[in-house]
Amino acid sequence: MTLKIAHLGPTGTYAEAAALAYAKTEFAGADCCLQPYPNIAQTLQAVASGEVTLAIVPVENSIEGGVTMTADTIWQLAATLQIQQAIVLPIHHALISVATDLNQIETVYSHPQALSQCQEWLQQHLPQAARIANNSTTAALTTLAALPHAAAISSVRAANLYDLPVLVQPINDYPDNQTKFWAISLQPTVAGNCTSAAFSLRSNTPGGLMTALGFFANRGLNLSRIESRPSKRSLGDYLFFIDIETDVNNCRQLKSALADLDAYAETVKNFGSYYTIAIEPT
């Protein structure tokens, strides 16, 4: 049976690199087929609808923080998606162009996160260039050879795949740039040292969020991440995404805290418990 793994495309993205490394690490010897999708939302929809077995999606970058499209889509989908594992991948951006000199470049294309992760370098070396956001770091590479005054921010691996020259690398503002991806499926998770969930409150009242978070603090459970996203219902109405540190010794406390949160909040979505692995791209 072929294991279908969805990722943000086209070929050469960091999501694909994470998917390849994950498949090699977790499914060595298995028949795996990677399937690119045009954006993160469609990648998650593919696993929610059963088109694929797994989806690999970025969730957080060490420089730019949360990936909003992932958070928004995983909340909006009716299917109960479950995180099987977190994958941490080092990110090394390169400036790819057929131009022979930086002064020739008038436009730089890439994913919004990549553009932000290189904004200081761009300001210093390409202040004259317009920055154009694409759905992925490789979206512009298919036409870049015909654009002598353009460049793209992507990986050296992507440049090699598209047979394009690397003008400068690395160009990310911080050398220890990392992105965390989630491997997501419809299968329930079994165990892990981190549990991710999201919830909305019944009303915007003083102390409402503190009460919700208190269910975990009162049981000695640490939250390693708290992120708010607009509910898209009205201004000032938010959803809250949390990562809870867990282990085999506090499973009972976690279950109890989530039960209290479920009774208190308007909606709670538990995305499961999982472990994190650090990998290098293949």
GULOZA-40038 format. One record per residue: residue number from 1; x, y, z of N, C-alpha, C in turn. Coordinates in steps of 0.1 Angstrom, whole numbers. Atoms other than C-alpha are relative to their C-alpha. Layout:
# residues N
   n   n.x   n.y   n.z  ca.x  ca.y  ca.z   c.x   c.y   c.z
 NUM     X     Y     Z     X     Y     Z     X     Y     Z
...
This chain:
# residues 282
   n   n.x   n.y   n.z  ca.x  ca.y  ca.z   c.x   c.y   c.z
   1     8   -12     0     0     0     0     9    13     0
   2    -8   -12     1    14    34   -10    -5    10    11
   3     2   -10   -10    17    60    18     0    13    -7
   4     0   -13     7     6    93     3     2    12    10
   5    -3   -11    -9    21   124    20    -1    13    -7
   6     2   -13     6     9   159    11     9    10     6
   7    -9   -11    -5    31   190    14    -2    12    -9
   8     1   -13     8    32   226     2    10    -2   -12
   9    -8     1    12    45   226   -34     3    14    -5
  10    -4    12     8    58   229   -59    13    -6     5
  11   -12     7    -4    89   207   -58    11     9     5
  12   -12    -8    -4   118   220   -38    -3     8    13
  13     3    -8   -12   100   236    -8     6    -6    12
  14    -5     5   -13   112   233    28   -10   -11     5
  15    10    10    -4    79   214    34     3   -13    -6
  16    -3    13     7    89   188     8    13    -6     7
  17   -12     5    -6   124   186    24    -4    -7    13
  18     4     5   -13   107   180    58    -7   -14    -2
  19     7    12     3    84   154    42     9   -12    -4
  20   -10    10     4   113   135    26     8    -5    12
  21    -7     4   -12   133   135    58    -8    -8     9
  22     9     7    -9   103   124    78    -3   -14    -5
  23     3    13     6    94    96    54    12   -10     2
  24   -12     8    -1   130    84    54     3    -5    15
  25    -2     3   -15   132    85    93   -11   -10     5
  26    10     8    -6    98    70   101    -6   -11    -8
  27     6    10     9    88    49    71    11    -6    -9
  28   -11     6     8   122    35    59    -5   -13    -7
  29     4    12     7   115     9    32   -14    -1    -4
  30    14     0     4    78    18    28    -1     7   -13
  31     3    -6    13    63    28    -5    -7    14     3
  32     5   -13    -3    59    66     0    -1     8   -13
  33     2    -9    12    45    90   -26    -3    14     5
  34     1   -14    -4    49   128   -20    -9     7   -10
  35     9    -7     9    21   149   -34    -1    15     4
  36     0   -14    -3    25   187   -36   -13     7    -3
  37    13    -8     2    -4   212   -32     4    14     0
  38    -4   -14     2    -5   249   -41     1     8    12
  39    -1    -8   -12   -10   262    -6    -2    -9    12
  40     1     8   -13   -11   251    31   -15    -5     2
  41    14     4    -2   -49   251    32    -4   -12    -8
  42     3    12     9   -52   226     3     7   -12     5
  43    -8    11    -5   -25   205    19    -8    -7    12
  44     7     6   -11   -45   201    51   -14    -5    -4
  45    13     5     5   -78   197    32     2   -14    -6
  46    -3    13     7   -62   168    13     0   -12    11
  47     0    11   -10   -56   148    45   -14    -1     7
  48    13     0    -6   -90   159    60   -10    -8    -8
  49     9     7     9  -108   145    30     4   -15    -3
  50    -5    13     2   -88   113    29     7    -2   -13
  51    -8     1    13   -70   120    -4    14    -5     3
  52   -13     4    -4   -37   114    14     0    -5    14
  53    -1     6   -13   -25    96    45     5    10    10
  54    -7   -10    -9    -4   124    60     1    13    -7
  55    -4   -13     5     2   161    56    11     6     8
  56   -11    -7    -7    34   179    65    -2    15    -2
  57     3   -15     1    27   216    72     8     7    10
  58    -8    -9    -9    48   244    88   -10     6    11
  59     9    -5   -11    34   255   122     7    12     7
  60    -7   -11    -8    61   278   137    14     2    -5
  61   -13    -3     3    93   295   128     7     7    12
  62    -7    -5   -11   120   304   153     2    16     0
  63    -1   -15     2   122   340   139   -13     7    -1
  64    12    -7     3    88   349   126   -12    -5     8
  65    11     5    -8    66   328   150    -9    -9    -8
  66    10     9     5    34   310   141    -3     2   -15
  67     4    -1    13    23   302   106   -15     0     0
  68    14    -3    -2   -12   317   105    -9    -9    -8
  69     8     8     8   -25   297    76    -2   -14     5
  70     1    14    -7   -18   264    94   -10     1    11
  71     8    -2   -12   -35   276   126   -15     2    -5
  72    14    -3     4   -66   290   108    -7   -12    -6
  73     6    11     7   -71   260    86    -3   -12     8
  74     2    12    -9   -67   233   112   -12     2     9
  75    12    -3    -8   -93   251   133   -13    -1    -8
  76    12    -1     8  -118   256   105    -5   -13    -6
  77     4    12     6  -117   221    91    -9    -8    10
  78    10     8    -9  -146   199   104     7   -13     5
  79    -6    12    -4  -124   168   105     9     2    12
  80    -8    -1   -12  -106   160   137    14    -4    -4
  81   -14     3     4   -70   162   125     9    -2    13
  82    -8     4   -11   -44   147   148    15     1    -4
  83   -14    -2     2    -7   156   151     7   -13     3
  84    -7    12    -2    15   125   147    14     2     6
  85   -13    -4    -4    48   142   152     4    14    -4
  86    -5   -13     4    66   175   152    14    -2    -6
  87   -13     2     7    96   179   129     6    14     0
  88    -7   -12     0   122   206   134    11     0   -11
  89    -9     0    12   141   215   102     8    13     0
  90    -7   -12     1   170   240   100    -2     7   -14
  91     3    -7    12   164   267    74    11     9    -4
  92   -12    -8     5   192   282    53    -5     5   -14
  93     5    -7    12   179   307    27    12     4    -9
  94    -9    -4    11   197   314    -6    -7    10    -9
  95     5    -9    10   193   342   -31     3    -7   -14
  96    -2     7    13   187   325   -65    -4     9   -11
  97     3    -9    11   189   344   -97    10    -3   -12
  98    -9     0    12   203   344  -133     8    13    -1
  99    -7   -12     1   215   379  -127    15    -2     5
 100   -14     1    -4   253   383  -123     4     9    10
 101    -3   -10   -10   252   412   -99   -12     4     7
 102    11    -5    -8   230   424   -71    -7    12    -5
 103     6   -12     5   225   457   -87   -10    -2   -12
 104    10     3    11   206   441  -116   -13    -5     5
 105    12     6    -5   179   427   -94   -10    11     4
 106    11   -10    -3   146   447   -93   -11    -6     8
 107    11     7    -7   123   421   -78     5   -12     7
 108    -3    12    -8   126   394   -51   -13    -7     3
 109    12     8    -2   100   366   -49     3   -10    11
 110    -1    11    -9    94   342   -20   -13    -1     8
 111    11     1    -9    69   330     6     2    12    10
 112    -1   -11    -9    61   358    31     9    -2    12
 113    -8     3   -11    78   340    59    15     1    -3
 114   -14    -1     5   111   337    39     4    14    -2
 115    -3   -14     2   109   374    29     3     7    14
 116    -1    -6   -13   105   383    66    13    -5     7
 117   -12     6    -6   133   360    77    13     6    -6
 118   -12    -6     7   157   378    53    -1    15    -1
 119     3   -14     2   144   414    57    12     9     3
 120   -11    -8    -2   175   428    72    11    -1   -11
 121    -9     2    11   197   413    45    -4     7   -12
 122     6    -6    12   174   425    18     1    16     1
 123    -1   -14    -2   174   460    33    14     5    -2
 124   -14    -4     1   212   461    34     5    -1   -14
 125    -7     4    13   220   445     0    -9     3   -12
 126     9    -2    11   188   450   -21   -11    10     4
 127    11    -9    -5   170   481    -8    -8     5   -12
 128     7    -5    12   160   490   -44   -10   -11    -5
 129     8    11     5   142   456   -50   -14     0     6
 130    13     3    -5   105   451   -47    -1   -14     5
 131     1    13    -6    95   422   -25   -14    -5    -3
 132    13     6     5    67   400   -40    -2   -13     7
 133     4    13    -7    50   373   -18    -6   -10    -9
 134     6    12     7    42   339   -33    -5   -10    10
 135     5    11    -8    25   308   -20    10    -8     6
 136   -11     8    -5    58   291   -15    13     6    -4
 137   -14    -5     4    96   296   -17     4    -4   -14
 138    -4     5    13    97   277   -50   -10     4   -11
 139    10    -4    10    67   292   -68     5     8   -12
 140    -5    -8    11    88   316   -88    11    -7    -8
 141   -12     6     6   116   292   -97    -3    -6   -14
 142     4     6    13    97   277  -127     2    10   -11
 143    -1   -11    11   100   311  -146    12     9     2
 144   -11    -9    -4   131   326  -129    11     1   -11
 145   -10     0    10   154   316  -158    -2    11   -11
 146     3   -10    10   136   340  -181    -1    14     6
 147     1   -13    -7   137   369  -156    13     5     5
 148   -14    -4    -4   172   385  -156     1    10    10
 149     0   -10   -11   162   412  -132    -8    -4    12
 150     7     5   -11   145   390  -107     8   -10     8
 151    -6    10    -9   155   368   -78   -10    -7     9
 152     9     7   -10   139   343   -54     8    -4    12
 153    -6     5   -12   146   333   -19    -5   -14     2
 154     3    15    -2   147   295   -15    12    -7     5
 155   -12     8    -5   171   267    -6     9    -3   -11
 156    -9     4    10   202   256   -23    -5   -13    -7
 157     6    13     6   185   222   -28   -10     4   -11
 158    10    -4    10   157   240   -47     7     5   -12
 159    -7    -6    12   182   259   -69     6   -12    -8
 160    -5    12     7   198   225   -78   -10    -7    -8
 161    11     8     6   165   209   -86    -5     8   -13
 162     4    -8    12   156   238  -110    11     4    -9
 163   -12    -3     8   191   241  -124     2    15    -1
 164    -2   -14     0   194   277  -113    12     4     9
 165   -12    -4    -8   225   296  -100    -4     6    14
 166     1    -6   -13   228   306   -64     9    12     0
 167    -8   -12     0   239   342   -62     7     3    13
 168    -6    -2   -14   244   345   -24    -7   -10     9
 169     6     9   -10   239   321     5    10    -2    11
 170    14    -2    -4   231   320    33    -4    15     2
 171     4   -14    -2   211   352    36   -11     2    11
 172    10    -2   -11   187   346    65     7     8    11
 173    -5   -10    -9   191   373    92     6    -7    13
 174    -5     7   -12   197   347   120     5   -14    -4
 175    -5    13     4   219   317   115    -7   -12     5
 176     6    12    -6   200   294   138   -15     0    -3
 177    13    -1     5   168   298   118    -6   -15    -1
 178     6    14     0   145   267   123   -15     2    -2
 179    15     1     1   109   258   113    -5   -13     5
 180     7    12    -5    87   234   131   -12    -4    -9
 181    11     5     9    64   213   109    -8   -11     9
 182     8    11    -6    36   190   120    -3   -10   -11
 183     5    11     8    29   156   105   -14    -3     5
 184    14     1    -4    -9   154   106    -7   -10    -8
 185     8    10     7   -33   126    98   -14     0     7
 186    13     2    -7   -68   114   108     1   -10    10
 187    -2    10   -10   -54    87   129     2     5    14
 188    -2    -6   -14   -56    92   167    14    -2     4
 189   -14     1    -6   -23    98   185     0    -8    13
 190    -1     9   -12   -11    75   213     6     7    12
 191    -8    -6   -11    15    94   233    10    10    -5
 192   -10   -10     4    40   122   234     3     9    12
 193    -3    -9   -11    56   148   256    -5    14    -3
 194     7   -13     3    36   177   240   -14    -3    -5
 195    14     1     5    -1   181   235    -5    13    -5
 196     4   -13     5   -16   208   213   -15     0    -1
 197    14    -2     0   -51   221   215    -3    15    -3
 198     5   -14     3   -72   252   206   -14     1     6
 199    13    -1    -5  -102   267   221    -5    15    -2
 200     7   -13     0  -127   296   219    -8     2    13
 201     8    -3   -13  -144   313   249   -14     4    -4
 202    14    -3     2  -181   318   253    -3    15    -1
 203     1   -14     0  -177   355   259    13     7     4
 204   -12    -8    -2  -151   383   261    -2     7    14
 205     3    -6   -13  -152   389   299    14     1     7
 206   -12    -1    -8  -125   400   324     4   -13     7
 207    -5    12    -7  -104   370   336    -4   -13    -7
 208     5    12     7  -120   346   310    12    -8    -4
 209   -11     8     4   -87   336   295     9    -5    12
 210    -7     4   -12   -70   335   329    -6   -13     6
 211     7    11    -5   -96   311   341     3   -13    -8
 212    -3    12     9   -91   288   311    14    -5     2
 213   -14     4    -2   -53   288   315     3    -6    14
 214    -1     5   -13   -57   282   352    -2   -14     2
 215     2    15    -1   -70   247   346    13    -8    -1
 216   -12     7     2   -35   238   335    10     4    11
 217    -9    -5   -10   -15   260   360    -3    -7    13
 218     4     6   -13   -34   246   390     3   -14     1
 219    -4    14     0   -24   211   380    15    -2    -3
 220   -15     0     2    13   220   375     4    -4   -14
 221    -3     3    14    11   217   337     5    13    -7
 222    -6   -12     6    33   241   318    -4     1   -15
 223     3    -3    13    22   257   286    12     6    -7
 224   -12    -5     7    52   261   262    -3     9   -11
 225     4   -10    11    32   281   236   -14     4     2
 226    14    -5     0     1   303   237     0    10   -12
 227     1    -9    11   -10   320   205   -14     3    -3
 228    13    -4     3   -41   339   197    -2     3   -15
 229     3    -2    13   -58   341   163   -14     6    -1
 230    14    -5     1   -89   362   152    -9   -11    -3
 231    10    10     3  -120   341   152    -7     2   -13
 232     6    -5    12  -131   360   121   -15     2     1
 233    14    -3    -2  -165   365   137    -3    14     3
 234     1   -15    -3  -160   400   151    13     5     5
 235   -12    -6    -5  -133   424   160     2    -2    15
 236    -2     2   -14  -118   415   194    -3   -14     5
 237     4    13    -3  -130   379   193    11   -10    -5
 238   -12     7     3  -101   354   194    -2   -15     3
 239    -2    14    -3   -92   317   193    14    -1     7
 240   -13     2    -7   -63   304   215     5   -14    -3
 241    -7    12     2   -38   278   205    10    -2    11
 242    -9     3   -11   -18   261   233     8   -13    -3
 243    -8    12     0    10   236   235     3    -3    15
 244     0     4   -14    10   217   268    11   -10     2
 245   -10    10    -3    41   199   282    -5   -11     8
 246     5    12    -6    32   164   291    10   -11     1
 247    -8    12     0    48   131   301    -9   -11     6
 248     8    11    -5    37    97   314    -5     2    14
 249     3    -2   -14    35   110   349   -12    10     3
 250    11   -10    -3     9   137   344   -12    -1   -10
 251    11     3     9   -15   121   319   -14     2     7
 252    13    -2    -7   -43   121   345    -3    15     2
 253     2   -14    -2   -38   158   353    -4     7   -13
 254     4    -5    13   -39   166   316   -14    -3    -4
 255    14     4     3   -71   147   310   -10     8     8
 256     9    -7    -9   -87   164   340     0    15    -5
 257     0   -14     4   -76   199   328    -7     2   -13
 258     8    -1    12   -89   193   293   -15    -2     2
 259    14     2    -3  -122   181   307    -6    13     6
 260     4   -13    -5  -125   213   327    -1    11   -11
 261     0   -10    11  -116   234   297   -12    -3   -10
 262    12     3     9  -142   216   276   -13     4     5
 263    12    -4    -7  -169   223   301    -1    15     0
 264     0   -15    -2  -159   260   304     0     7   -13
 265    -2    -7    13  -150   270   268   -12    -2    -9
 266    11     2    10  -173   274   239     3   -12    -9
 267    -5    11     9  -153   250   216    14    -3     4
 268   -14     5    -2  -122   229   223     3   -10   -10
 269    -5    10    10  -102   210   197    13    -5     5
 270   -12     6    -4   -76   186   209     7    -7   -12
 271    -7     5    12   -50   179   182     9   -12     3
 272    -8    12    -3   -33   150   201    13     3     7
 273   -13     0    -7    -1   142   219    11    -6    -9
 274   -10     5    10    32   137   200    14     4     6
 275   -14    -3    -3    70   138   202     6     9   -11
 276    -7    -8    10    94   162   184    13    -6    -4
 277   -13     5     5   123   151   162     6    11    -8
 278    -8    -9     7   151   172   148     6    -7   -12
 279    -5     7    12   161   163   112     8    10    -9
 280    -7    -7    10   184   174    85    -6    -3   -14
 281     6     3    13   171   177    49     9   -10    -7
 282    -7    11     8   180   148    26     7     7   -12
